[in-house]
Every structure is written in C-alpha cells, then in structure tokens.
Amino acid sequence: MNNKINYLLNTVRCMHRCNSVLTPKSSATTRKCILWIGRYRDPLENANFRKLFLNICVQGSSLRFLSQKTDVFSAGAKIQPEKSTEALVSEQAPQSSLELEKLDDSGSFQARHVLDHSEPFFNSLQKCTCPCDVLELASESAVSIKHVTNCLTTVWRLFKNLSEDQQRYEKQLIFEHPAFVKLCQKLLRDSRRMTRADLVFSLHAVVNLGVPQNTLLVQTLVRVCQEKLNQLDNRCISVLATTLTGLDKDKNVSALQAGLQLLVEQRIPSIRDIFILQNLMKCMGKDAPVFLKKKLEIAVLKEIDHLTYPNALRLFFALVAMNYCSIPILNACSKKIQENVQDAPFRQLILILGACYNLQYRNVELFSALADYVNSTACLWDKRQIILLLSTFETLGFQPSELMDIFAEKVTEDPEFLNLKNLLIVLRVYSRLNYVPRGQKHLFFETLHSCLNKYLPQIPDTELLKAVYALCILGCLPHRAIDELLQKDSRDELLLSDGLYKEQKEMMLRCVKACMELDSPSFTKPAFVLTENFSSLVSLNLRKARKALIELLGDEKMFRQNVQLPYKYHIDFEIVMDSERKKVLPIAATDDHADSSVQRLAFLFVPLAAFCVGTTHPQGKLGMKKRHLNKLGYHVILVPNKKFQEMTNEDAVEFLKGKIYSENVLPSSEVTVQDNN
C-alpha cells in the first residue's frame, strides 16, 4: 500500500515539474519569440514531438488500434458494444451542443456552439481571437470531451482565417503547445464515448489543422467513424465526406469510404439539402459507379429550385470532382451565376471557366455574361488578370471580341508590361481565335512586332517558331523574326531543339513558308492551279454530302472529291461554275479554262471544334486555310459537319443548293450555330 502511495506522489511531482517547464508564460510572449525565428521549422520535423504524437495513447485503455498492416476488421481487435441511438442522443451535454453551419466559400462545415451562457468556459471560448488563446484557455481549465471538440473546432475556425504566413507561425505554436497534446490525448482516449457530431467534427478539425494521417490519433478516429457509421445523420455524413476528401487512400480510409458509399446509396432519397449533396458528390469522386452519380444528379435536380449562388459554384466544382457532366444541373448553375456575376471575384471566374473546360461544357450565354462583366469593369482589372482570362477563354474556344478589342487598346497604349511569357500568350490567344482588333489592326501588329524584336536575342528556338507561326496565322509577316527563324532552320537547329514534337514543328514551319508566299504583297493569283484527286474513296462522314451533290447536280462528273492542292492543302469537294454563278460546269470541260472565266467553289466539311464556340467563325488554322484558298482562286464554303449530318436528305440537298447558287454567300462569321449543349 505504501509503495502505491509513494508511486502516486512521485508521479504527481514529476507532472508538476513538467508542467512548470512546458507551460509558456503567455500566448503573446510565445508568439513574439516565434516571430524572431529566422527560418520556419515544421514542428513535425522534431523527432521527439513526432514520437509523442505517434504514441499519445494512455496506458490501460481498452482501445486497440488496428494498424494499416492488419485487416480492417481483424478479429483480434477489441471492439466495445455500440450504444443505441437513444443513448447517443442522451449523451449530449446540456451546456453545449454542436449544430452545423455552412461556410461561405470553402464548401465545408463549421461547428456553431449553442451555449448555456452561465457556463464560463464557453463564454471565454467565444472571446478567443487566435488559436493559442483557445489552447491557453484549455490549459487553465478542466476540460471534458465536449470541451475538447469545441476547442479543436474553434482552433480550426480561427486558424483558417489567418494569412498563409500567419498560418505557418501559428501552426508551429499550436503543435508545440502542451495543451494541444493534452487535447489530443483526451480525444484519443475518449473517442468511443463521443457523440456522433463531436466525433466527426473532431476528425474534421485535426485533419484540417495538419495532423499527419499516419498518426495514431487520426487513424483511430477514422476507425471509430467506421464503427459508428450507421448512427451518423445526414449532416454528420456530409462533414465526414468533406473530411475524407482531404485524406489519402489507405486501408482504413478506403474501408470508411466504401462503407460511406453504401450508406449514401441508401440515404440519398432522404437528403433534401443541396449543400450536403454536393459534399457527398465530392467525396464519392471520379471512381463512384455511374448509377450512384445518376442518383445524386436526380436528388440535386429535385431541389434545384432552391439553388443559391454559393451552392451553384460548389455544384460546378463537385461535378468536376465526380467527373460527371450533368447538363441540367450545369445549365441551372450557369443561370444563377449569370444573375450574380457581379459578386464573383477574379479567382472564381477562372475556376468557373476551368470547370467548364474539364467537363467539356460549352455555354455561350455564360461565357458572354462573364466576358461582358469584365468588359464593363475593365478599368478595375490588372492587365495580367485580363491576359489570364483571355487565355482561359482561348482554351474553351470562345471569342470575347469586345474584351479582345479593349485589351488590344491597352497593349498599344502600354506595351512595356508584355514580358516574353505574356507576349507568347497574347499571340497564341489572338491567333487561335483568329481575331484582328477592329480599327487598330496595323498599330496592334506593329506593337507586337516591336515586342517580339526586342526579345529575339534571348528567345528559345521553339518559342520563336510559335511566335512567328501565330503572327502568320493572322496574316502578318514579322520579317526580322522570320529571317532569324530561317537561319536557324538552315542550320537544322529547330528540329533538334527540345519542346514540341518533330511533326508539329515541321507542320508549323511549313505553314510559315506557305504564308511567306501566299500572304506576300507581291503574290498574284495563278491562272491555273495544279490539282489531283487524292483518292476516289469518300470517308464515312462525307458520304451523305456526296449523295446530296449527286442528287442536286445529276452526275458525279459535275464535281471533284478529295482534291489535293499545292502547299499540302486539301478540299473535300470542288465545284466549277460560270462567272455569273448560275450554271455548274462539268469538271473535265473546265480544266483548260482560265480561272478568270469560271468560279471555283471549295466545300470544306469541318467539325464544330474548328469554329469559335457559338458561331461559324473559323479558328486560326482553318481561317488561314480559307484565306489561302481564296488567294488560289477558290470561293470557300465552310459546312459544320455535325449539323449537316443531323439534316434529313431533303434538307441537305436544299442546304447545298442554297450555298452553290447564292450570288453572295453570307460570311461564315455572321452565321451562328446553336450551342451543342
């Protein structure tokens, strides 16, 4: 008996000495000392601290952690019998309970404390202004398990509102604070006796604070969540789903995700909150079965009338996380975003457009609304922000013409901001979208020429080829840059340098040389153009067009198919007419006629992706081909092949008849095509 008393007294004295050494004088003093540290040191790099974190388990506890090397449902684990739902509810402490409150932008939950204001601890907790204040309060109080959960969630709430630099310093203070270790120890010891809300919120807090996933604490909380999964309500499931998106796959996490997926399948019909549904969509991810994605889509559509602007943004990103393009949901979200576009910061605009690209979703009205908003506030935007926005539009194939005019004016007024990287982006955007600014074409091109010439001594070979190729697509010949490029080509430096594949470089170089000839002011239309039939076979997507031409013209000798031209240009069908465009002439009878006495029509059946979104305005490479065919004496007719294939045979014949016999074919840029969504 005396030995036990002596052991107890020695233990108390030891704990007292440790406490007096470890406890900081004040959070302010500690923070002040930390600010003098010249180099940030991750607290997890400290071997002793990490050893403590990996072993914060109280002796005598009945909990046995199932390591990742053993089966998740190992028979050797001692699992306490679960309490009933009624017993769990009765565990709610009267002085404080956790409700769920949605955050503004993060798409996660935070705990809202419903407090009895007679409780001094929770009154003091609400007054804390930084994470270390919370830990100081915890070190001065006798904390219950309810206190632990509220402390950790408050620490996370205060921590996430700090700047990135502040978070680095504050994280070091948190992880080295004795009270934080004390909270983690109690959390580990009492995890099986926690209420369901306390359990999921505690896991959410420690994961987001950066406690390593392979620690005993995180793995134990994940394991307990597995055991109590069926007892979680819909909102707790949502919090758990949000937490799992931040964890890497391991045996325990994978088992919990698998169980959560089965539970979600059962619970979906009872979930009426879009916020919860989008959290579940993120957690299910790309690997979710298609039928589950469809169930989630149907559940969201049932509540789509209650869609808010923040939820519309979250749904966009949730669909990206699930890799599921739901046109009805995206259309509803797009409409809500258009109504509230003035509330969207720059970063959200980029993320929205990026989500559209990932989902292959094209909505002209949404793109136009975003572009118009930036147009109306262009004076408030930095030039580099506009460049990034234009680059994002370019990846989508959308041409915001007014914004491109405004930006071209900014470039001509102040070209100094164009470094080499920005210059290459501008050239790529305007060339791919095949856009020449209105009213300032020559000044804009001269400015780009001047900027490119400035960087000629330092520009890499591949980047030089890209820049010259982009200007040539626009019909502009940068002579100094071309001379530099040809010198490198004569020394075979272009095809040996790293970067693009050799075939792509050869194609770009071939286009540059074609532009040097065809776009030169000295070039004149040839009297005859040498042609040859590339093949008598017609591809599957052109058989309908061939059949319609035969029905319209009466004989396949009235047109030529698969025609190969100089400069490696190819046209699908060629038709020759008299100079007044009233009569189609047989191909054989016109071979000896000079081009001045006939008109040659070139039909190009092209995919919708070759046009700017929402129009039949050709993108860069197709626009260059059309311009060069015009120089060779052809009148080019561009036909969106997908739309043509959707026509009936009668409509296809009438469509081609209108294109062939119309005296003034409507310019392709003026013809709009309905969005394929």
Solvent accessible surface area in square Angstrom, and as a share of the most:
residue,aa,sasa,rsa
1,M,173,0.77
2,N,114,0.58
3,N,123,0.63
4,K,151,0.64
5,I,78,0.40
6,N,77,0.40
7,Y,161,0.61
8,L,110,0.55
9,L,81,0.40
10,N,86,0.44
11,T,52,0.30
12,V,82,0.47
13,R,125,0.46
14,C,60,0.36
15,M,128,0.57
16,H,128,0.57
17,R,142,0.52
18,C,62,0.37
19,N,91,0.47
20,S,77,0.50
21,V,119,0.68
22,L,109,0.54
23,T,58,0.33
24,P,33,0.21
25,K,190,0.81
26,S,42,0.27
27,S,15,0.10
28,A,65,0.51
29,T,59,0.34
30,T,38,0.22
31,R,63,0.23
32,K,134,0.57
33,C,79,0.47
34,I,14,0.07
35,L,107,0.53
36,W,205,0.72
37,I,59,0.30
38,G,87,0.83
39,R,183,0.67
40,Y,63,0.24
41,R,94,0.34
42,D,41,0.21
43,P,0,0.00
44,L,27,0.13
45,E,121,0.54
46,N,59,0.30
47,A,80,0.62
48,N,120,0.62
49,F,23,0.10
50,R,77,0.28
51,K,138,0.58
52,L,76,0.38
53,F,5,0.02
54,L,66,0.33
55,N,93,0.48
56,I,3,0.01
57,C,59,0.35
58,V,60,0.34
59,Q,178,0.79
60,G,85,0.81
61,S,40,0.26
62,S,65,0.42
63,L,25,0.12
64,R,129,0.47
65,F,61,0.25
66,L,14,0.07
67,S,46,0.30
68,Q,66,0.30
69,K,190,0.80
70,T,60,0.35
71,D,91,0.47
72,V,15,0.09
73,F,147,0.61
74,S,34,0.22
75,A,109,0.85
76,G,54,0.52
77,A,18,0.14
78,K,113,0.48
79,I,82,0.42
80,Q,78,0.35
81,P,124,0.78
82,E,78,0.35
83,K,97,0.41
84,S,62,0.40
85,T,64,0.37
86,E,130,0.58
87,A,34,0.27
88,L,6,0.03
89,V,78,0.45
90,S,87,0.56
91,E,56,0.25
92,Q,66,0.29
93,A,20,0.16
94,P,134,0.84
95,Q,44,0.19
96,S,1,0.01
97,S,34,0.22
98,L,20,0.10
99,E,73,0.33
100,L,29,0.14
101,E,57,0.25
102,K,78,0.33
103,L,16,0.08
104,D,118,0.61
105,D,109,0.56
106,S,70,0.45
107,G,3,0.03
108,S,10,0.07
109,F,0,0.00
110,Q,35,0.16
111,A,8,0.06
112,R,103,0.38
113,H,31,0.14
114,V,70,0.40
115,L,24,0.12
116,D,66,0.34
117,H,132,0.59
118,S,87,0.56
119,E,42,0.19
120,P,96,0.60
121,F,15,0.06
122,F,1,0.00
123,N,41,0.21
124,S,43,0.28
125,L,4,0.02
126,Q,101,0.45
127,K,157,0.66
128,C,19,0.11
129,T,109,0.64
130,C,19,0.11
131,P,0,0.00
132,C,2,0.01
133,D,41,0.21
134,V,0,0.00
135,L,0,0.00
136,E,27,0.12
137,L,27,0.14
138,A,1,0.01
139,S,45,0.29
140,E,136,0.61
141,S,31,0.20
142,A,99,0.76
143,V,17,0.10
144,S,43,0.28
145,I,35,0.18
146,K,8,0.04
147,H,17,0.08
148,V,0,0.00
149,T,0,0.00
150,N,0,0.00
151,C,0,0.00
152,L,0,0.00
153,T,10,0.06
154,T,1,0.01
155,V,0,0.00
156,W,38,0.13
157,R,71,0.26
158,L,21,0.10
159,F,15,0.06
160,K,57,0.24
161,N,104,0.53
162,L,43,0.21
163,S,61,0.39
164,E,131,0.59
165,D,79,0.41
166,Q,97,0.43
167,Q,48,0.21
168,R,94,0.34
169,Y,57,0.22
170,E,10,0.05
171,K,48,0.20
172,Q,2,0.01
173,L,7,0.04
174,I,1,0.00
175,F,1,0.00
176,E,74,0.33
177,H,12,0.05
178,P,41,0.26
179,A,2,0.02
180,F,0,0.00
181,V,21,0.12
182,K,85,0.36
183,L,0,0.00
184,C,0,0.00
185,Q,61,0.27
186,K,35,0.15
187,L,0,0.00
188,L,3,0.01
189,R,103,0.38
190,D,5,0.02
191,S,1,0.00
192,R,35,0.13
193,R,135,0.49
194,M,1,0.00
195,T,7,0.04
196,R,53,0.19
197,A,13,0.10
198,D,2,0.01
199,L,0,0.00
200,V,1,0.00
201,F,2,0.01
202,S,0,0.00
203,L,0,0.00
204,H,6,0.03
205,A,0,0.00
206,V,0,0.00
207,V,22,0.12
208,N,55,0.28
209,L,3,0.02
210,G,26,0.25
211,V,7,0.04
212,P,22,0.14
213,Q,37,0.16
214,N,85,0.43
215,T,1,0.00
216,L,31,0.16
217,L,0,0.00
218,V,0,0.00
219,Q,1,0.01
220,T,2,0.01
221,L,0,0.00
222,V,0,0.00
223,R,8,0.03
224,V,1,0.00
225,C,0,0.00
226,Q,23,0.10
227,E,34,0.15
228,K,8,0.03
229,L,15,0.07
230,N,122,0.63
231,Q,31,0.14
232,L,1,0.00
233,D,56,0.29
234,N,36,0.18
235,R,93,0.34
236,C,5,0.03
237,I,1,0.00
238,S,0,0.00
239,V,0,0.00
240,L,0,0.00
241,A,0,0.00
242,T,25,0.14
243,T,3,0.01
244,L,1,0.01
245,T,71,0.41
246,G,58,0.56
247,L,20,0.10
248,D,107,0.56
249,K,132,0.56
250,D,25,0.13
251,K,105,0.44
252,N,2,0.01
253,V,0,0.00
254,S,46,0.30
255,A,27,0.21
256,L,1,0.00
257,Q,32,0.14
258,A,58,0.45
259,G,24,0.23
260,L,0,0.00
261,Q,48,0.21
262,L,113,0.56
263,L,11,0.06
264,V,1,0.01
265,E,37,0.17
266,Q,138,0.61
267,R,54,0.20
268,I,7,0.04
269,P,86,0.54
270,S,68,0.44
271,I,4,0.02
272,R,140,0.51
273,D,28,0.14
274,I,7,0.04
275,F,0,0.00
276,I,6,0.03
277,L,0,0.00
278,Q,0,0.00
279,N,2,0.01
280,L,0,0.00
281,M,0,0.00
282,K,55,0.23
283,C,13,0.08
284,M,17,0.08
285,G,14,0.13
286,K,129,0.55
287,D,127,0.66
288,A,6,0.05
289,P,41,0.26
290,V,112,0.65
291,F,105,0.44
292,L,0,0.00
293,K,16,0.07
294,K,98,0.42
295,K,85,0.36
296,L,0,0.00
297,E,9,0.04
298,I,81,0.41
299,A,7,0.05
300,V,0,0.00
301,L,59,0.29
302,K,128,0.54
303,E,21,0.09
304,I,36,0.18
305,D,129,0.67
306,H,134,0.60
307,L,11,0.06
308,T,67,0.39
309,Y,30,0.11
310,P,57,0.36
311,N,16,0.08
312,A,0,0.00
313,L,10,0.05
314,R,17,0.06
315,L,0,0.00
316,F,0,0.00
317,F,57,0.24
318,A,0,0.00
319,L,0,0.00
320,V,36,0.21
321,A,35,0.27
322,M,0,0.00
323,N,91,0.47
324,Y,39,0.15
325,C,55,0.33
326,S,3,0.02
327,I,50,0.26
328,P,71,0.45
329,I,0,0.00
330,L,0,0.00
331,N,60,0.31
332,A,30,0.23
333,C,0,0.00
334,S,0,0.00
335,K,133,0.57
336,K,55,0.23
337,I,0,0.00
338,Q,50,0.22
339,E,96,0.43
340,N,34,0.17
341,V,18,0.10
342,Q,108,0.48
343,D,85,0.44
344,A,4,0.03
345,P,74,0.47
346,F,38,0.16
347,R,167,0.61
348,Q,24,0.11
349,L,0,0.00
350,I,34,0.17
351,L,68,0.34
352,I,0,0.00
353,L,0,0.00
354,G,25,0.24
355,A,4,0.03
356,C,0,0.00
357,Y,110,0.42
358,N,88,0.45
359,L,10,0.05
360,Q,147,0.65
361,Y,0,0.00
362,R,49,0.18
363,N,21,0.11
364,V,40,0.23
365,E,124,0.56
366,L,0,0.00
367,F,0,0.00
368,S,37,0.24
369,A,23,0.18
370,L,0,0.00
371,A,4,0.03
372,D,79,0.41
373,Y,41,0.16
374,V,1,0.00
375,N,24,0.12
376,S,89,0.57
377,T,29,0.17
378,A,9,0.07
379,C,114,0.68
380,L,142,0.70
381,W,33,0.12
382,D,68,0.35
383,K,53,0.22
384,R,123,0.45
385,Q,59,0.26
386,I,1,0.00
387,I,6,0.03
388,L,86,0.43
389,L,1,0.00
390,L,4,0.02
391,S,15,0.10
392,T,17,0.10
393,F,0,0.00
394,E,9,0.04
395,T,54,0.32
396,L,4,0.02
397,G,2,0.02
398,F,16,0.07
399,Q,39,0.17
400,P,6,0.04
401,S,26,0.17
402,E,102,0.46
403,L,0,0.00
404,M,0,0.00
405,D,24,0.12
406,I,53,0.27
407,F,0,0.00
408,A,0,0.00
409,E,86,0.39
410,K,41,0.17
411,V,0,0.00
412,T,27,0.15
413,E,124,0.56
414,D,54,0.28
415,P,39,0.24
416,E,134,0.60
417,F,20,0.08
418,L,0,0.00
419,N,71,0.37
420,L,34,0.17
421,K,144,0.61
422,N,13,0.07
423,L,0,0.00
424,L,32,0.16
425,I,32,0.16
426,V,3,0.02
427,L,2,0.01
428,R,101,0.37
429,V,1,0.01
430,Y,1,0.00
431,S,6,0.04
432,R,83,0.30
433,L,0,0.00
434,N,28,0.14
435,Y,17,0.06
436,V,48,0.27
437,P,3,0.02
438,R,156,0.57
439,G,92,0.88
440,Q,34,0.15
441,K,91,0.39
442,H,136,0.61
443,L,98,0.49
444,F,1,0.00
445,F,12,0.05
446,E,109,0.49
447,T,15,0.09
448,L,0,0.00
449,H,43,0.19
450,S,69,0.45
451,C,8,0.05
452,L,1,0.01
453,N,39,0.20
454,K,104,0.44
455,Y,28,0.11
456,L,17,0.09
457,P,122,0.77
458,Q,121,0.54
459,I,10,0.05
460,P,71,0.45
461,D,31,0.16
462,T,13,0.07
463,E,44,0.20
464,L,0,0.00
465,L,1,0.01
466,K,76,0.32
467,A,1,0.00
468,V,0,0.00
469,Y,30,0.12
470,A,6,0.05
471,L,0,0.00
472,C,1,0.00
473,I,8,0.04
474,L,12,0.06
475,G,33,0.32
476,C,14,0.09
477,L,24,0.12
478,P,4,0.02
479,H,127,0.57
480,R,143,0.52
481,A,0,0.00
482,I,6,0.03
483,D,78,0.40
484,E,53,0.24
485,L,0,0.00
486,L,52,0.26
487,Q,95,0.42
488,K,27,0.12
489,D,29,0.15
490,S,88,0.57
491,R,130,0.47
492,D,90,0.47
493,E,58,0.26
494,L,2,0.01
495,L,57,0.28
496,L,143,0.71
497,S,36,0.23
498,D,134,0.69
499,G,65,0.63
500,L,53,0.26
501,Y,166,0.63
502,K,112,0.48
503,E,121,0.54
504,Q,80,0.35
505,K,2,0.01
506,E,70,0.31
507,M,46,0.20
508,M,13,0.06
509,L,14,0.07
510,R,92,0.34
511,C,14,0.09
512,V,0,0.00
513,K,86,0.36
514,A,7,0.06
515,C,0,0.00
516,M,64,0.29
517,E,93,0.42
518,L,0,0.00
519,D,22,0.11
520,S,28,0.18
521,P,137,0.86
522,S,95,0.62
523,F,55,0.23
524,T,109,0.63
525,K,107,0.45
526,P,44,0.28
527,A,61,0.48
528,F,109,0.45
529,V,23,0.13
530,L,151,0.75
531,T,45,0.26
532,E,111,0.50
533,N,94,0.48
534,F,138,0.58
535,S,40,0.26
536,S,95,0.61
537,L,142,0.71
538,V,19,0.11
539,S,59,0.38
540,L,136,0.68
541,N,72,0.37
542,L,12,0.06
543,R,142,0.52
544,K,39,0.16
545,A,0,0.00
546,R,71,0.26
547,K,122,0.52
548,A,6,0.04
549,L,1,0.01
550,I,55,0.28
551,E,114,0.51
552,L,39,0.19
553,L,27,0.13
554,G,61,0.59
555,D,59,0.31
556,E,86,0.39
557,K,149,0.63
558,M,35,0.16
559,F,11,0.05
560,R,35,0.13
561,Q,28,0.12
562,N,16,0.08
563,V,0,0.00
564,Q,37,0.17
565,L,8,0.04
566,P,50,0.32
567,Y,68,0.26
568,K,139,0.59
569,Y,24,0.09
570,H,55,0.24
571,I,0,0.00
572,D,16,0.08
573,F,1,0.00
574,E,0,0.00
575,I,0,0.00
576,V,0,0.00
577,M,0,0.00
578,D,36,0.19
579,S,62,0.40
580,E,110,0.49
581,R,13,0.05
582,K,135,0.57
583,K,125,0.53
584,V,11,0.06
585,L,34,0.17
586,P,54,0.34
587,I,15,0.08
588,A,86,0.67
589,A,57,0.45
590,T,1,0.01
591,D,70,0.37
592,D,130,0.67
593,H,81,0.36
594,A,43,0.33
595,D,9,0.05
596,S,100,0.65
597,S,55,0.36
598,V,10,0.05
599,Q,61,0.27
600,R,24,0.09
601,L,0,0.00
602,A,0,0.00
603,F,1,0.00
604,L,5,0.02
605,F,17,0.07
606,V,17,0.10
607,P,86,0.54
608,L,42,0.21
609,A,83,0.64
610,A,23,0.18
611,F,4,0.02
612,C,3,0.02
613,V,26,0.15
614,G,19,0.18
615,T,40,0.23
616,T,7,0.04
617,H,36,0.16
618,P,8,0.05
619,Q,19,0.08
620,G,1,0.01
621,K,106,0.45
622,L,20,0.10
623,G,7,0.07
624,M,2,0.01
625,K,43,0.18
626,K,47,0.20
627,R,58,0.21
628,H,0,0.00
629,L,0,0.00
630,N,71,0.37
631,K,72,0.30
632,L,4,0.02
633,G,20,0.19
634,Y,7,0.03
635,H,65,0.29
636,V,10,0.06
637,I,4,0.02
638,L,16,0.08
639,V,1,0.00
640,P,15,0.10
641,N,17,0.09
642,K,94,0.40
643,K,55,0.23
644,F,0,0.00
645,Q,64,0.29
646,E,111,0.50
647,M,52,0.23
648,T,79,0.46
649,N,75,0.38
650,E,123,0.55
651,D,77,0.40
652,A,0,0.00
653,V,19,0.11
654,E,108,0.49
655,F,52,0.22
656,L,1,0.00
657,K,94,0.40
658,G,42,0.40
659,K,40,0.17
660,I,0,0.00
661,Y,81,0.31
662,S,37,0.24
663,E,122,0.55
664,N,136,0.70
665,V,31,0.18
666,L,101,0.50
667,P,72,0.45
668,S,19,0.12
669,S,57,0.37
670,E,107,0.48
671,V,50,0.28
672,T,98,0.57
673,V,23,0.13
674,Q,146,0.65
675,D,46,0.24
676,N,88,0.45
677,N,63,0.32
